[in-house]
Amino acid sequence: MPRARGGATALGNLALSCAGCNGHKYDKVVAADPATDEEVPLYNPRVDRWDDHFGWDADYLHLIGLSPPGRATISALHLNRQGVVNLRRALLKLGLHPRQETAGPDG
C-alpha cells in the first residue's frame, strides 16, 4: 500500500524502485489495461510471478505485458521510457541484462 494511501513505512510494505518508476507509481494500486481500457490491479511483486505478467521483446530492451496487470503496470509506470531502455542497452552490453533467473512471490 503506497504511503500516500496510508501505507506503513515498515520493511514489509516497502519496495525498491528507481525515482522515475516511483514517481510514476506514486499512489497508484490500479491502472487501465491499454488493451481493454479496464481498470486492473498493478503487478505486485510480493504475490505475483514476474514471468506470468512480463516478457521481453527480441532485443531485450522493451518489456511486453503478458497479462492485464502486466500491460497496465508497464503503461502506468512508463517502464519502456527512453532512459530505462538506454539503461537496459548498457546493461546488456555488460552482460548484466536480462536477468537470468525468475523469482516468485517468495523470492
N, C-alpha and C positions, 0 to 999 in steps of 0.2 A: 504494500500500500504506500503510495507516494507520501512524503512528509506534507506536501501541500494539501493532502486529503486527510491529514491526521495520523499518518503512519508514524511508527516509532523509529527512532534513530538507532535501535538495537541492531546488532550484527545480523541477526536472522531476518531483518527486514531490508537490509541494505544490499545493493548490487553495484559492482564496479562497472563504470562506463566512461567513455570519453566525454569531455564537456559538451561537444556538439550533440551527441546522442542524448545525453542527459537533458540538455536544453530543449531538444525537440520533444522528448517524452514528457517532461515537467510533471503534470498531474494526470496524464492520460492512463487509463486502465483498459479502455476500449477505443476502437477506431473503425473507420469504414474499410471494408474489403474492397479494393479497387475493381475487382472483377464483378461484384454483385451490388456494391454500394450498401450492403447490410452492415450494421454495427456488430463487431465481434470483439471478444477479449484479445488483448495483445498477448504475444508469446510471453510465457512465464518460465524462466529458466529453472525455477525450483520444482515445477511439476510437469513441464513439457519436455519432450525429447527433441533436440535440435533437428535431427535428421527427419523427423516427421513433418517439420514445418519449413525447412530451408534446404536449398541446394545451390550449386554454383553454375554459372554459365561455362561454356567451353574453355574460356581463358582464365577462369577462377578469379575474375575481377568484380563481377556483379552477382549479388545474391538474387536468387529466384525464390519466390514464395510458392510453396507446395500445398498450402492449406489456406483457408480464410485468415486465421490468426497470423500465419507467416507473411502473407501478402499485406495485411493491414499493418503489421509491425514494420516491414520494410518501408512502406509508404509513410507512416506516421513519424518514424524516426529518421527518415531520409537516409537510409542505410547504404544507398548507392550514390550518395553525393560525391562530387568530383574529388574532394580532399580524401575521402575514405578509399575511393578507387585508386588514387595515386599511392596511398599508403600500402594497399594490397599489392600493387605493382612492385613497389620497392621490396616488400617482404617476400614476394615470390622470387625475386632475383637473388635474395639472400638465402633462399631455401627455407624460409620460416612461414610460408603460406602455401597452400591451405593447411588447415590443421589436419593432423593425420589420424586422430582418434576421436571417437564420438563419446560424449558424456551424456548420461541420462540424468534424471532428476536427482539421483543420489550421488552424482559426481562421476 
